[in-house]
Amino acid sequence: MTRPAPRSGSRASADRLARLLNLVPYLLARPGIELAEAAGDLGVTERQLREDLELLWVCGLPGYGPGDLIDMAFDGDRVTITYDAGIDRPLRLTPDEALALVVALRMLAETPGVANREAVERALAKIENAAGDLVGAPVAVRLPADNERVEALRAAVERGRALRITYYTAARDESTERTIDPLRMLMVGGRSYVEAWCRRAEAVRLFRADRIDAVTELDEPAAAPPQARPYDLTEGVFRPSPDLPLITLRIGRGERWITEYYPCERVEDGDGDQWLVSLRVTDLGWARRFVLGLGPDVMVVAPLELAEQVRAQVTAALDAYATPVGSDAPSADPAVAGVSQ
């Protein structure tokens, strides 16, 4: 059975978290409601609702056995919450929590490139109103460790100066020297970027601030050509396209988080609790490192070239641990290489 392709990772995860937080109070107010009716009210499919209920049922204490914190009873296609673990109570923030939210929202509201600034300001106003005099207390705000680099990039953008940077490209696992003409600073997914015309690529590129190893402000002004246009980042930084390589992985239950964090083209049921997941990648070099960083519950189904690259690197790693000649050397077991047999 083919599943609909999930939305971008961060957005899908946020939507599901909000749905789960609302689900228990909703069901408490409607004991014995039919799943189909509840799914319609919540704007999800009945299958998605069942998966949400399964997740709620096993969330709790280490071991994550059913009914640890949230318990429920099923009667055919009807469900009733029998224990809610206090989720029916409205959220109340401690003074420290309220102040932390105020500080974070104030910093976010002042960050260049933040989308939906009006929503941030509305949320900030509501929390400030609820917190009362607490928000007037002096607060020292520390930005992330790359703040100095971000400030240098922001200053260069404001002064309209060209930059020479040393940039690490994770997709190719290499560092390069580039001269760029900055266009703007952005904050996307909690990370700072400088969007600029790259003279080497002769195109607009996004450069993550924490991957810029060195930056030098040049005496010459930034001179992006007329065709340089900012990216539309409403759907995130990575935008899959048909010209990018398509890989297919067989994943177990423990690796299903992949479908929440990466935009997938297809997610299909496989044998048992396995899923077949297809997604676009920037290149096979990135895909090889990605697969090697996953657990043994992931196998490469396609393309064959990727499977062979993963096998070769795993075999080389095992050979590096081989014992001296004359003793029993460990064998390179392809089953641990993330390669489908």
N, C-alpha and C positions, 0 to 999 in steps of 0.2 A: 504494500500500500504506500502510495506517495504522499508525503506530508508537504504542506505549503512551506516555501522557503522562509526561514525566520527573518525578522528585521535585523538591523544593525545591532551588534552585541550589547552596547551600553544601554541603548533605548529599550531593547527587549527585556533586559534584566530589570531595569527600573520599572517598566510597566508591570512585570510579573510581581515584583515586590509590593507595589501599590495594591495590586489585585489581591494578593495573599493577606495583606494587612486588613483589607476591607471585608474579606470573605467570612471570617469567623463572626464578627458582629452581625453581618447580613444574615447568615444562617441561624444565629441565635434568635433573631427576631422572626424567623420563619421556620419553625420546627416541622420536619416532615415534608419540606418542599420538594417538588419533582426536580430532578437534575436538569431536564430540558428547560423548565421555566427559569431556574436559576441561571443557566447559561445564557438564556436570552436577555435577562435583566443585566447581567454582567458584561454582555457584549463579547462572549467567547464561545467557542464550539463546546459541545458536550464532552468531547474527548479531552479538550484542554482543561475543562473544569475537573474531570476525573483525575487528571494528572496533578492538578493543583491540590486536590484533596489528598491524594497519595503522598505528596510532599509534606503537607501539613501533618499528616498522620505520623510520619517518622521523624519529624523535627523535635529535638528535645535534648535529653541528657546523653553523654557519650555512650556509644553503643547504638543509639538511634533506633530503638525498638518501637514498634507501633504503640501509639497511645501514651507515650511518656509524658507529654505536656498537653497535646490536643487529642481528644478522643471523640469518636463519632460513631453513630449507628446507621446502618443501611437497611432499608426495607424495600427490596426491589429497586426501583429507580428513585426512591426517596431517601433523603439524608437528614439526620438530626445530630447537632452537636451535643454531646453528653458531658464534656468537660472542656472549658475554654481557656484555662491558665491565665485568666485575668485580661485577656485581649478585648473583652467587652468594655473595659474601662477606658475613658478618654486619656490621651497622652498628656502627661504633666511634666514639664521640664523643671529640673533643679536650677537654682540661680547660676551655677557654674555652666550647666548645659545651655541655658538661655544666652549667657554672655558669650560663650564660644560660638553660638550660631550668629549672634549679632556681629562679632568680629569677622567671621568668615564671610558673611553676606556683604559687609561694608567693603572688605578687600575685593570681593568678586565684582561688586558694583563699580569699583574704580579700575578694574582691569580692562585694558584696551582690547577690542575685538570680541567682547562677550555678547553672545546673542541673547535676545529676550531680556534686555536690561530692565524694562518696565516690570516684568514679572519678579525679578530679583528685588527691585525697590519696593514693590507691593508687599512681598513676603517680609522684607526688612522692617517696613513700617508696622506691620501687624505684631511682629515679635517685640519690637521696641515699645509698642503701646502696652503689650502684656507684661513686659519686664519692668516697666516704670522707671524709677530713679536709678535702678541698677545700671542702665546703659550709659549713664553719665560718668561712670568710674573711669579713671585713666587706664589705658590698656596699651601694652607694648606688643606690637605685631611683628612676628618674624616670618618672612617669606621663605620659600624653599632654598636649598643650598645653592642653586644656580642663579640666585637673585642678581648677583653682580653682573653675570653675563647677560641676563635678561635686561637689566637696566642699561648696559652698554649698547645692546641692540636697539632698545627703545630710543635712546638718545640719538643714535645714528639715524634712525628713521625720522625723528623730529628735525634733525639738522639737515636731512636730505643728502647724506654722504654715502658714497660707495664703500663696500667692505671687502676685505680679503679674509676668507675663512678657511680653516681646516675642518672638514666635515666627515664624520663617520657614517657611511651608508650601510645600515644593517642588512638590507636585502642582498648586498653583494659582499658583505663582511670586509669592507675596505675603507680607507681614509683617503680623501682627495683634497687638493687645493683648488679653491674656486674664488672668482671675483663676482660679487653680486651687487645688484642695485635694489636696495630694500623698498618695498611698497607699503607694508604695514605689519604690525605685531598682532598676533592672535592668541587666544586661549581656547583650545579644543580638547575636550575629554580630560581636563585637568592638566594639560601640558602646554607649555609656551612654544610658539612657533614664530619665525620671521618669514613672511611671504616676500619673495624677491624675484627679480629677473636674473637668471643665472647665465652669465656670459659664456660659460663652457657648454651648457646644454642648449643655449639659445631658446630658452622657454622659461615660463614662470614655474617656480618650484617652492615647496614648503620645506623649511629647514627647522628641525626640532632643536630648541635651545640647548638641551642637555646632551646633544650629539655634536655640538660645535666645540671642538677641542681648543681652537685658538681663533681669535678675531682681531683684526687690525683695521682701524678706521683710516681710509685713504683721504688724501687732500682733495681729490676730485669729487664733484657732485654726483649723486646717483642719477643715471641717465637711462631709465628704462624706455624701450622703444614704444611707439604708439600702440602696437598690437598686444602689449602686456596688459592682461586683464586679471583681476583677482578671481580666485576659485570660488565656486558656490559650495560651502561647507555645511549646508543644512543637513546632509546625510552622513557627515563625518569626513575624516581625512582620506580614508581609502575608499575608492570608488571602483568596484569590479566592472570590467568591461569584457566583451566577447573575445578581444584580441589577447587577453592574458591567459596563461596556462591554467587548465582545469585539472584538479587532482581529486581523486576519490579515495576515501579512507574507510576502513571498517573499524568502528569504535565500540567499546563496551560501555556499560552503564556508568562507570566511573569517569569516563571522558566525554559525557554528553554536554558538559559545560562549553565545549567547542562551539556548539550550535548557538549558544547564547552570546558568545564573545566575538564570533567571526560571521560575516555575511555569507550564508550558504545558498547555493543554487538549488540543491535537492537534498532532502533528508528522507531516507526510506527505511522501512523495517527490514532487518536481516534475520539471520538464524538466532533463535532464542531472544535474548535481550540486546542483541547487537543492532547497530544502525549503520547504514551506508550513507556517508556524508560526502557531498561534492561541493567544492568551493574554488574560487579563483584566487591565484597567488601572483605576486609581482614577478617572481621567477622561481625556477626549481631549486636554486641554491638556498633561497630562504625556506622553501618547503622542506628541503632536506634537514636543515637545522631545526625547523619546527617539529618534524616527526621525531628526530633524535631526542628532543627534549621532553617527549611525552612518555607515558608509561607503556607497559607491555600489552595493554588492552587495545593498542592501535596497530592496525596493519595497513600497508599501502596496497591498494587494489589497482590503481592506475594513476599516471602512466607507467609503463614498464621502465622507462629511463629513470624515474624517481626511485622506484623500487630497487634498481640496480645500484644507484648512488648510495642509498641508505645501507644496503647490504655490504657494499665495499667499505664504507666508513666504519661500520660496526665490526666487520672482520678485521680491519686494520687496528682498531682499538683493542680487540681481544688479543691479536697477535703481539701487541705491545706489552701485554701482561703475561706472555708465554714464559714458562720456566726454561732454564738453560737446557741445551741439547743433552740428551741422555736421560731426561726425566719425562714424566708424563705431562705433555703440554695440554692446556685446555683447548677444547675444540670450539670453533666458531659456530655457534648454534644459530642458524638463520631465524629461528622462531623468536629470538630476542631482538632481532634487527628491525622489527616493524615492517616486515616484508611478507606479503601474502604468498603462500605456497601454491 
